Amino acid sequence: MVFEIIKALILLDKILICFFNIFIHFPKFYLIKNISSPIYYLLK
């Protein structure tokens, strides 16, 4: 019983970490893409 709860909490934790990573990295990636696009066009 306790093991099942712990297993569920670990799974929930992994899902939350995954979501946090998406929310943290996606805007950063989008920002980098927006900044690097004009630079890329200038260098081309």
Buried (B, 14 or more C-beta within 10 A) or exposed (E): EEEEEEEEEEEEEEEEEEEEEEEEEEEEEEEEEEEEEEEEEEEE
